[in-house]
Structure formats: structure tokens, C-alpha cells
Amino acid sequence: MKIRNTILTLVSIALLAAFIWYADSNFDSYKIRILNLCAIYTILALSMNLINGFTGLLSLGHAGFMAVGAYTTALLTMSETAKQQNFFLKPIVAPLATITLPFLPALLIGGVLSAFVAFLIGAPTLRLRGDYLAIATLGFSEIIRIVFTNTQNITNGPLGLKSIPNNTNLWWTFGLALVTLILIKSLIDSSYGKALKAIREDEVAAESMGINLFQHKLIAFIIGAFFAAIGGGLLGSLIGAINPIMFRFILTFNVLLIVVMGGMGSITGSVISAFAVTAGLEYLRVLDESINLGFVTIKGIPGLRMVVFAGLLMVVVIFFKNGLMGTKEFSWDKLINFFTSKKRFKKKEVGQ
């Protein structure tokens, strides 16, 4: 069974690589951008689901961690000339002015720096619970944004950064999304992951079993912040320009929406929801523009796509109270059993 599942997984990864190669060569820039956004939001959703879904914390500080990753990656990959052009009001601090690193090391440094910030935030706040933790993490996220707005010689203040090297492509986004999925899946399936689920279900019972609540919560918080920064760095490099306004609470809300829609505590749900929500919002833009059906032209209504999308979300919430997947996960065994049982059922019908 394990060998069969491993072979099927490797074949799926090979098919994904073939699809990325085909899409990168044949899709237009718009479709490639949507695919990149889908993969980036997959990373963000998985990182938030680790904190909110599997550990049971109510954290609303994801936008702050994304900002740390985005600014760090941008500053470390920009050329000296681009930095001089951006920092015309106040010169950039000396060490950053001459540093230019490759994309991957810059991403990892952004992730480590964000993890350190998460440690500083989590140490005093993770002893709180419920709404208090949500308010505290939201407050720290806003503090990070305000600090970035006022540090003119490091982040260029409210002007933000432009001319960021466009290193993000399908190979980077899907590759890092796959790595994130594998690492978080391995973490959840380990004894540490079982401890996180125990904390989510009942903290008192988990503590009585000898689980160190604060230590496990802090590690999950730090890992989630690391991957949030990776997503932020990819997003900044994809767009090519960032500013503090990008990292308001609405960005955290969008990621939380994906997690809730997919299912709190479901890796499969986060991946499906990330693609469905991101692609859905883009392709519903047709409702904001005029539609020519040949015999009649329907005038577009600005904002109609958000109304339709909100209606679809309400349908999902009503009929899928725990999200699309709940806490269920995809497995090869379930998929194969589904098809084999279906074949058996057809054979019985034919025999009758």
C-alpha cells in the first residue's frame, strides 16, 4: 500500500511539473498571473491553517508577517541603482544600500526574520485565549505596518518600494507551495501534530496529558509566520511594487476566508479553496464589464462580482458549515476504494 501510494504521489508531482512547463510556455501573462496567485494563496492558507485550524488559535496577524517577508525579500534582491531611485527623500541605511542577494536566500532570510518577530509577539500574547489573542495579534500586525510606514531610511515609508525584481514565476510559486504542503503535512502527521490537535480540542485535557501548551503554540505560531513571510516575499516579487497599505487587515481576512471556506484543520480544503477563491474572484470580473451576447448587450455593474461571490460564499456556509472539506483529507486509499466500490456496485446491478 505504501509503495503504491508513493508511486502515485510521484506520478502526480511529475504531472504537475509537466503542467507547469506547458502553462509557462503556452499560457498568456494573465492566466500565468492567476496561477501564481493561486499557488501563493495556497502557501498563505496552509500557514494560517496550521495556526488557526490545527492548533485552535485565533490569530489575525498574518498580514504583518507577510509584510516582513515582502519587504525583506524586496530589499535584499533590489539592485543598488533601484534602491537609489526609490530612496530619494532619505537615503537607505548603509548596510542595505550595497547588499543584493539571489532570490531564494532573500526569501529564507525574510522567513527567518518573520519567525523571529513571531517569537517576540508570541511570547507575551500566546498565553491569552480566544478574542483576546485575536485582538493582540491584530494589534501587533498594525504596529508592524505603522513601523514600516515611518521607517523612511529602511522601508521608504509610505512611498513603498518599486522596481522590485520580478523573480516570481510558476516554478517558484508551485514548487514552494508543494514544499509547504509536504512539510506541514509531515508536521501534522507527526506526534507533534497530534499534540497540536489535542490542544485544539481541549487545552485542559491536553495539559493534563503532559503537553506543554505554551511551547507547542509558540512553535506552531513561528512556523506559520515563516511560511506567511515566504508567501509575502513571492507576492511582492510578483507584483513588483509594495507599500504599507497593501498589508492591512483585509489581507489577513482574505486568507482567513480561504481557510474557513476550505475547512479549519484540512490541508486538502485549504489547497482547493485557495484555487477556487482566487480564480473565482478573477474570472467573475466579467460581471463588472459589459457582456455582448450578439443580439443584446448587458451593461456591466461595477462591484457585481463581489455581490455574486458573497452569495456563493453564503451558499457554502449554509450547506457546508465546516467548510468544503471539514477536517477531511485526500488520500489515495479513499480514492481507490471509492472507484473499486463503485465498480462492484455496477457488477451487482448487471448480475441482477
Buried (B, 14 or more C-beta within 10 A) or exposed (E): EEEEEEEEEEEEEEEBBEEBEEBBEEBEEEEBBBBBBBBBBBBBBBBBBBBBBBBBBBBBBBBBBBBBBBBBBBBBBBEEEBBEEBBEEEEBEEEBBEBBBEBEEBBBBBBBBBBBBBBEBBEEBBEBEEEEBBBBBBBBBBEBBEBBBEBBBBBBBEBBBBBBBEBBBBEBBBBBBBEBBEBBBEBBEEEBBEBBBBBBEEBEEBBEEEBEBEEBBBBBBBBBBBBBBBBBBBBBBBBBEBBBEBBBBEBBEBBBBBBBBBBBBBBBBBBBBBBBBBBBBBEBEEBEBEEEEEEEEEEBEEEBBEEEBEEBBEEBEEEBEBBBBBBBBEEBEEEBEEEEEEEEEEEEEEEE
